[in-house]
Structure formats: structure tokens, C-alpha cells
Amino acid sequence: MVWGAVFVCSWGGNQFSPLLLMYEQRAHYSSVLVTVFLGVYVLGLAPALLVAGSLSDRHGRRPLMLIGIASAVVGSGLLALGPLGPGFLMAGRLFAGVTVGIAMAVGNSWVKELSQGRFDPGADVASGARRASLAFTLGSASGALVAGLIAQWGPIPEVLPFLVHIAVALPFAVVVWRTPETQTSGGVAGPWWRQLGIPSAGHRRFTRVVLVAAPWVFGSAAIGYGYLPTRLTGATGTWGLVFATAATVVALGVSSAVQPLAKRVHSVTSARGLATAVLLMTVGIAVVTVAIVQQSVWIGLAANVVIGAGIGIALVSALLEVQRIAGPRDLAGLTGVFYAVAYAGFLAPAVIAAVAQVVALPVVLWVVVALGLVSWVAVLVSSRRHIPA
């Protein structure tokens, strides 16, 4: 039940990604503005991640997830009004950010708790992390696939994808209401804002390993299947929306496929999983750069294969790290901090598009690749010094 709720919330967060090209070509919005549409939902997502997780540690998972479902419906409703003006798109993306923030912090923690003990005695220690990350990637891929196909061949493409999402999401209000509650400890006593403190957020393994890798998860995704299609319009022609959809589905499909194997790559003694993931995502951005220079659709798809593999390993490995580091009362809060930093990566295309107006785009992207390599080295070095007990 919770897996499905996280699935539909993730659907709502990523259904916009393959539509950037549509808004650029049909609504004649600038490249910078459409990438701002993509990234603005971080402004709704980050506060939701940081606040919702901690509040659910205090008040329970169910009420916060119900708010997440309501936000999903409101967000898609506002996006469906997008033809009336960019303000509706901005507001819709903000609500989509709130939706995904709640799903990642609260829903993922709920999935983890339901994947153990009396709820699932046969689950292993990694089951919760695998299931939570799979709900996110499959939901994101489904949202992009449905929206992209409707935008290419369906009627009223600026409206219909969001109405479909509302129809899919609404029943989960009932589903979530009927799901067993797992958080009944009450959290920290006193005023609600005291719950916002997350003691384990200062753990050195978290700050110097997990948070260093975090921005590359969705930074690489946003570059690979959000920004790249807008730069290959000369190569894709009238099939641009199909390519944007294919790039998204390839990246998230590969991510889903590698997640069952990610546990084997993960290691608490070396952070091998996160180091491998950062390297793969950095290589993927390098291949994106080559695809743009060569104006090659096939190289672009190959880039998303590499990026998808990195995302899949990163999500599972990072969640396993968080579950190991978090205390019994701040699992959702620490999960929220990780995702808040990770989703900051969605601002990357807007920054790249703005800087590319004064600096050649390939130069900008190679600088991003260099930063990725620096992060990879930092994870390798820090992980040997900060092994959790």
C-alpha cells in the first residue's frame, strides 16, 4: 500500500521532465525558463523533506502521507492550468515538490518499517531500501512515459497528462488511510519544532560521505534526461518528445534494473557503493557532453544508461547508509536531509543554461565533470576515515 503511494507521488514529480521540450517549442518559453520550471520544485521539496520527516517521527506516518497525496492532486491540477500562464506551472511544480518531499522522507521510512519485524519477518536488512528506491524509480519512469507519449501523440498534451495523474493518485488517499501505522513513539516531548532537530545529521560518515555523493544523484538525472533533450533538437527534429521520453525511461529503467544488485556493491567499510555510483554518474555526464557536441541521439541514450546505473546504486547505497546511521527516532528526518541535498541537483540545468549564455556549453559541462571527479575522490578518501561503528 505504501509502496504504491510512493509510486504515484514519484509519478507526479517526474511527469514534467519530458515535457520541457514541448514548453520550449510550443509555448516558446526560453531554455533558461523551462529549466527553471524543472528546478523550481526544489523550493517546495526541500522544506517538505526537512519538516515532514521529522513531524512524521512525532505524529506518525499516515497523516503526513495523506497530505502528500493531497499535494499531488493539487499540483497536477495547477499544472493542467498551465496553458493559462507560467504562474500556474510554477505553482504546480512547487506542490509537486512538496509531494515528492513527503513521499521520500515519510513514505520511504514507512516502507522500511513495514519491511521488517511483525509486518515482514522474511525481509532482509536491505529490503526496505531496495523497495523504497524501486518505488521511486518505477514511479518516476511511469510518469515520464505516460506524459511523454501523450505529449507526442495524444490530445491536449498540456493538460491530459496531469489529469491522468490525478485519476491515478486520488484512490491512494483511501489506501493510505487503511495502511497500518508504524510510528507511535511520539518523538521528542515539548513544542513541535523541537522534533526538527536531527541528532544523527552531524554524523561524520553522513556529512563527509553520503552528503558529498547526494547532489550527483538527481543532478546527473536532470542533465541526462531533462537538459540533454533540449540540446539535441537538431538531431531529433519532430521526434524530440519521443527522445526525451526514451531518455527518461532508459535512465530510470536501468536504475530499477541495477537496484537488486546494488546491495552487492555496497560496503560499510569502504563506501564502495557510493564511490562507484558517483564515478558512473560523472562518466555519464561526460558522455552527455560528447552527445551534445556530436549531436548524437544514440550517444545520448548511452549516456542515460550509464547515469541510470549510477543512480540505482546511489539510491540503494545511500539509503542503507542512512538507515545504519540514523537513531531510532530520526530515521525519517535523516532520510529527508539526504533527499533535500540530493534533489538540489535538479537546479543544475538552470545553472548550466544560465552560465552557457556567456561560456561555451561544452566547457561548462566539462567543468561539471571535473567537479564530479573531485567528489568521487572525496568520497573515497573520507570513507576510509569515517567508518561507522
C-alpha positions in Angstrom: 0.0 0.0 0.0 2.7 2.5 0.9 4.9 1.4 -2.0 2.0 2.3 -4.3 1.6 5.7 -2.6 5.3 6.5 -3.1 5.0 5.3 -6.7 2.2 7.8 -7.5 3.9 10.6 -5.7 7.1 10.0 -7.7 5.0 9.8 -10.9 3.8 13.3 -10.2 7.3 14.6 -9.5 8.8 13.4 -12.8 6.0 13.6 -15.3 7.2 17.1 -16.1 10.7 16.1 -17.2 10.0 15.0 -20.8 7.7 18.0 -21.4 10.4 20.6 -21.2 10.9 20.4 -24.9 7.2 20.9 -25.5 7.0 24.0 -23.5 10.1 25.4 -25.2 8.8 24.7 -28.7 5.1 25.1 -28.4 4.8 27.8 -25.7 8.0 29.5 -26.8 9.5 29.7 -23.4 13.2 30.3 -23.2 15.7 27.5 -22.4 16.5 29.1 -19.1 12.8 29.4 -18.1 12.0 25.8 -18.9 14.9 24.6 -16.8 13.7 26.9 -14.0 10.3 25.1 -14.3 12.2 21.8 -13.8 14.2 23.0 -10.8 11.8 25.3 -9.0 10.1 22.4 -7.3 13.2 22.0 -5.2 11.8 25.1 -3.3 8.8 23.0 -2.3 10.6 19.8 -2.0 13.5 20.8 0.4 11.3 22.2 3.2 8.9 19.3 2.9 11.8 16.8 3.2 13.2 18.5 6.2 9.9 19.2 8.0 7.6 16.3 7.0 10.1 13.6 8.0 10.6 15.0 11.5 6.9 15.6 12.0 6.1 12.1 11.0 8.6 10.8 13.6 6.5 12.6 16.1 2.9 12.3 14.8 3.0 9.2 12.7 3.5 8.3 9.0 -0.2 8.2 7.9 -1.3 11.9 8.4 1.8 13.2 6.6 1.4 10.8 3.6 -2.3 11.9 3.3 -1.0 15.5 3.0 1.4 14.2 0.3 -1.4 12.6 -1.7 -3.5 15.8 -1.4 -0.5 17.9 -2.6 0.0 15.6 -5.6 -3.6 16.2 -6.7 -3.4 20.0 -6.2 0.0 20.1 -8.0 -1.2 18.2 -11.1 -4.4 20.4 -11.1 -2.3 23.5 -11.2 -0.1 22.1 -14.0 -3.2 21.3 -16.0 -4.0 25.0 -15.9 -0.5 25.7 -17.4 -1.9 27.0 -20.7 -3.3 30.0 -18.8 0.2 31.2 -17.9 3.6 30.3 -16.5 2.5 31.1 -13.0 0.3 28.0 -12.8 3.3 25.9 -14.0 5.5 27.4 -11.2 2.9 26.8 -8.6 2.2 23.3 -9.8 5.8 22.4 -9.7 6.1 23.8 -6.1 3.3 21.5 -5.0 4.9 18.6 -6.9 8.0 19.3 -4.9 6.0 19.1 -1.6 4.5 15.8 -2.8 7.9 14.2 -3.6 9.5 15.6 -0.4 6.8 13.9 1.7 7.0 10.7 -0.2 10.8 10.4 0.0 11.1 11.3 3.7 7.9 9.8 5.1 6.9 7.2 2.6 10.4 5.7 2.3 10.7 5.4 6.1 7.2 3.8 6.2 8.2 1.3 3.6 11.4 0.5 5.6 9.4 0.0 8.8 6.9 -2.3 7.0 9.7 -4.3 5.6 10.8 -5.8 9.0 9.5 -7.3 12.2 6.0 -8.5 12.5 5.0 -6.9 9.2 7.5 -8.8 7.1 9.5 -11.4 9.1 11.2 -12.8 6.0 12.7 -9.5 4.8 16.4 -8.9 5.0 18.2 -5.8 6.2 18.3 -4.3 2.7 14.7 -5.0 1.7 13.4 -1.6 2.9 16.0 0.4 1.0 15.5 -1.6 -2.2 11.8 -1.4 -2.1 11.7 2.3 -1.4 14.2 3.2 -4.1 12.3 0.9 -6.6 9.0 2.7 -5.9 10.7 6.0 -6.6 12.4 5.0 -9.9 9.4 3.0 -11.3 7.0 5.8 -10.4 9.3 8.4 -12.0 9.7 6.3 -15.1 5.9 5.7 -15.4 5.1 9.4 -15.0 7.6 10.4 -17.7 6.5 7.6 -20.1 2.8 8.5 -19.9 3.3 12.2 -20.1 5.8 11.9 -22.9 3.7 9.6 -25.1 0.6 11.8 -24.6 2.6 14.9 -25.4 3.9 13.3 -28.7 0.7 11.7 -29.9 -2.2 12.4 -27.5 -4.8 15.2 -27.4 -4.5 18.4 -25.3 -0.9 17.5 -24.3 -0.6 20.5 -22.0 -3.5 19.2 -19.9 -4.2 15.5 -20.3 -1.0 14.0 -18.6 -1.8 15.8 -15.4 -5.5 14.7 -15.4 -4.3 11.1 -15.8 -2.1 11.6 -12.8 -4.9 13.0 -10.7 -7.0 9.9 -11.6 -4.2 7.6 -10.6 -3.3 9.4 -7.3 -6.7 10.1 -5.8 -7.5 6.5 -4.8 -4.4 6.3 -2.7 -5.9 8.6 -0.2 -8.1 5.7 0.8 -5.3 3.2 0.5 -3.0 5.2 2.8 -5.8 5.7 5.3 -6.1 1.9 5.6 -2.4 1.2 6.0 -1.1 0.2 9.4 0.7 2.9 11.3 4.3 2.1 12.4 5.4 5.3 14.2 3.7 5.5 17.6 6.6 6.6 19.9 5.5 10.3 19.9 9.1 11.6 19.1 10.6 14.4 21.2 8.4 15.9 24.0 7.6 19.6 24.0 6.8 22.0 21.2 6.7 20.5 17.7 9.7 22.4 16.4 11.9 20.5 18.8 11.3 17.5 16.6 13.1 19.3 13.7 16.4 18.6 15.4 18.1 15.6 13.8 21.0 14.4 16.0 22.4 12.0 13.5 22.7 14.6 10.8 26.0 15.6 12.2 27.5 12.1 11.9 30.8 12.4 10.1 30.0 9.4 7.8 26.8 11.2 6.8 28.3 14.7 6.2 31.6 13.6 4.5 30.4 10.6 2.5 26.7 10.5 2.0 26.1 14.2 1.5 29.1 14.6 -0.8 27.6 12.0 -3.2 24.0 13.1 -2.8 23.8 16.1 -5.3 25.0 13.9 -8.1 22.0 11.6 -7.9 19.5 14.0 -9.3 22.0 16.4 -10.8 23.0 13.7 -13.3 19.4 12.8 -13.8 18.4 16.3 -14.6 21.3 16.8 -17.0 20.8 13.4 -18.7 17.1 13.3 -19.3 16.0 16.8 -18.5 18.5 19.1 -20.1 20.0 16.9 -22.9 16.8 16.5 -25.0 16.6 20.3 -25.2 20.1 20.4 -26.7 19.5 17.7 -29.3 16.6 19.3 -31.1 18.7 19.5 -34.3 19.2 15.7 -34.3 15.7 14.7 -33.1 13.6 17.0 -35.2 9.9 16.2 -34.8 10.7 13.2 -32.6 12.1 15.4 -29.8 9.4 14.4 -27.3 9.9 10.7 -28.1 13.6 11.1 -27.4 13.0 13.0 -24.2 10.7 10.2 -23.0 13.0 7.5 -24.1 16.0 9.1 -22.3 14.0 9.3 -19.1 12.7 5.7 -19.3 16.1 4.4 -20.2 17.8 6.1 -17.2 15.1 5.1 -14.7 14.7 1.7 -16.2 18.4 0.9 -15.9 18.3 2.4 -12.4 15.5 0.0 -11.4 17.2 -3.0 -13.0 20.5 -2.5 -11.1 19.0 -1.9 -7.7 18.6 -5.6 -6.8 22.4 -5.9 -7.5 23.3 -2.7 -5.6 23.5 -4.4 -2.2 26.4 -6.5 -3.5 28.3 -3.3 -4.5 27.5 -1.6 -1.2 30.1 -1.8 1.7 30.0 0.0 5.0 33.8 -0.4 5.4 34.7 1.5 2.2 31.6 3.3 0.9 32.3 1.3 -2.3 28.7 1.6 -3.4 28.6 5.4 -3.3 32.0 5.8 -4.8 31.1 3.6 -7.7 27.8 5.5 -8.2 29.5 8.9 -8.2 32.0 7.7 -10.8 29.3 6.3 -13.0 27.2 9.4 -12.8 30.2 11.6 -13.6 31.1 9.4 -16.6 27.5 9.7 -17.7 27.7 13.5 -17.7 30.9 13.3 -19.8 29.1 11.1 -22.3 26.2 13.7 -22.3 28.8 16.3 -23.3 30.0 14.2 -26.2 26.4 13.6 -27.3 25.8 17.4 -27.4 29.0 18.1 -29.3 28.3 15.3 -31.8 24.5 15.9 -31.9 24.0 12.2 -31.5 20.8 10.6 -30.2 22.5 7.2 -29.7 25.3 8.6 -27.6 22.7 10.5 -25.6 20.8 7.2 -24.9 24.1 5.6 -23.9 24.8 8.4 -21.5 21.5 7.8 -19.8 22.3 4.1 -19.5 25.5 5.0 -17.5 23.7 7.7 -15.5 20.8 5.2 -14.7 23.3 2.6 -13.4 24.9 5.2 -11.1 21.5 6.5 -9.8 20.3 3.0 -9.0 23.4 2.1 -7.0 23.5 5.5 -5.3 19.9 5.4 -4.1 20.2 1.9 -2.5 23.6 2.5 -1.0 22.7 5.9 0.3 19.5 4.7 2.0 21.4 1.8 3.5 23.9 4.3 4.9 21.1 6.5 6.3 19.4 3.5 7.9 22.6 2.5 9.6 23.5 6.0 10.8 20.0 7.1 11.9 18.9 6.8 15.5 15.5 5.1 16.3 13.7 8.5 16.4 15.1 10.3 13.5 15.1 7.9 10.5 12.6 9.9 8.6 14.3 13.2 9.5 17.7 11.9 8.3 16.2 10.5 5.1 14.7 13.9 4.5 18.1 15.6 4.9 19.7 13.2 2.4 17.0 13.7 -0.2 16.9 17.5 0.3 20.6 17.7 -0.7 20.2 15.1 -3.4 17.3 17.0 -5.0 19.3 20.2 -5.0 20.9 18.6 -8.1 17.7 19.4 -10.1 18.9 23.0 -10.1 21.9 22.0 -12.2 20.3 22.5 -15.7 19.1 26.0 -14.8 22.6 27.0 -13.6 24.2 25.4 -16.7 21.7 27.1 -19.1 22.4 30.5 -17.5 26.2 30.1 -17.5 26.1 28.8 -21.1 24.9 32.1 -22.3 28.3 33.6 -21.6 30.6 30.5 -21.7 30.5 27.7 -24.3 28.2 24.9 -23.2 30.8 22.1 -23.6 33.2 24.0 -21.4 30.6 24.3 -18.7 29.8 20.6 -18.8 33.4 19.6 -18.7 33.8 21.7 -15.5 30.8 19.8 -14.1 32.6 16.5 -14.9 35.7 17.8 -13.2 33.7 18.6 -10.1 32.2 15.1 -10.2 35.7 13.6 -10.2 36.7 15.8 -7.2 33.6 14.5 -5.3 34.5 10.9 -6.2 38.0 11.3 -4.7 36.5 13.0 -1.6 34.1 10.0 -1.1 37.0 7.6 -1.4 39.2 9.4 1.0 36.6 10.3 3.6 35.1 6.8 3.6 38.3 5.2 4.9 38.5 7.7 7.7 34.8 7.6 8.8 33.7 4.0 9.1 30.6 3.7 11.3 30.6 1.5 14.3 
